[in-house]
Amino acid sequence: MKICVVGAGYVGLVSAAILADWQHNVVCVDHNEQKIEDLLAGKLPIFESGLQELVELNRLGKYLRFTAEMAEALRGCEMIIVAVGTPPAENGHPNLEDFWAVIKSFRENVRNDVIVMIKSTVPVGTGEEVSLYLNEKGSYKFSVVSAPEFLRQGTAVHDFLHPDRLVVGCMSPEIREQMKELFQPLNCPKVFTDWHSAEMIKYASNSFLALKISYINTIANLCEAVGGNIQDVAAAVGLDHRIGQAYLKPGVGFGGSCLAKDTQGLIAQGEVHGVNVWMFKDVLEVNYEQRVHVVQRLTEVLGNLKSRKIAILGLAFKANTDDLRDAPSVTIIAQITKLGGLVKVYDPVVDSSSLPDAISVNTVDNPYTACQGADAVIVLTEWEEFLDLDLKRLQRSMNAPIFIDGRYLFERKRLLEAGFFLPERPSSSEWPVVQSMISAR
Ligand code: UDX
């Protein structure tokens, strides 16, 4: 098949590289000329395990090419995949400006019948709207397919190839057969449904994952208050197969480009149609509170944050990605610096230049330097390499041994054995001791 993929982000690049690997003739187009120039020079705009190799291999095999020229890319294509970003707008609805600009360009440039596969996350009803718009003139047939993508950053290639399910929304039996053939290499349950349901499945899935995380964080906060080891609790709750282990990791909550955005999108759609969506508002509220909670704990234990040296380990919104979109680290660092704290950060892959300009931090190239002389250390990304840290060495180099493990990465016992104080449960007997330790150092 001759396929044009519009958008060279996570979803677009991964889809383009894999479809090329399946020996389709793929052109990936993006209006960001710099991005295309980089791709032509062999430089990927994102850090994604296995993707670089896949792109290089298929460019060499000539199944994959990149361009910034939309009209040229669309020429003669049998299928167009739309994978442009739909970032959240102020009102919670996704911003569909880029999306519709792309759809409009199809009407202007396409000169044959074509399948338009929507992979961007779009509000329910968009597939139908796109179909009506593209087929208005009636000169060529645009067959719209809604095929939401569920891949996670960091494991995107693996997730594309081994999804839990494939969801395809389309309205014609003929196109359904073509989709079955296209996705034949995927060995997973395949759900064929209508456009609206396919679009809703994406929102429903992401908001459920968000809900699970906010649920476990609420239980974690209760454990801190009334006692109980949240790691044991989460593991045991997750062993009930009706609940499942996934997305029950407590901590500073979810970040990234999708969970909050899609939950917001669902709220916005509910509000437009007068549906009660309060539970999803709580999911977002709990998630934000997790970030505030870290700063509150720090302020409580240190008295105040003015000129306090705080080490941050991990900036990315999760491990194995260099993405900072909606990362808990950005909110937490902004709050600490606003309160006068001096922040030193270490992250194995994130380039600190991607932090917002308003945030002033000192970035260092190893975790020991970040913690040298610090009054507290906070882990905000679950990078596996942190598990190899010499915790005793880290503890000895600090001004005060306060450790906030925002990802429950370490076993509590290991941190306590290294001599750290974990300010997780306010206890009248422990706090004065640690506070006197801080002032004595
Ligand atoms: C998500 C969806 O999982 C994916 O299906 C969709 O296509 C895009 O959005 P992604 O944003 O890449 O993927 O990240 P994910 O791995 O789902 O994690 C999201 C956030 O939740 C991260 O910040 C992660 O640290 C956090 N998280 C995840 C938890 O705090 N606890 C968990 O148990 C799981």
Residues whose N, C-alpha, C, O or C-beta is under 5 A from the ligand:
A	BS01	UDX	E149 F150 L151 R152 Q153 I213 A246 Y247 L248 K249 G253 F254 G255 G256 S257 C258 L259 F317 K318
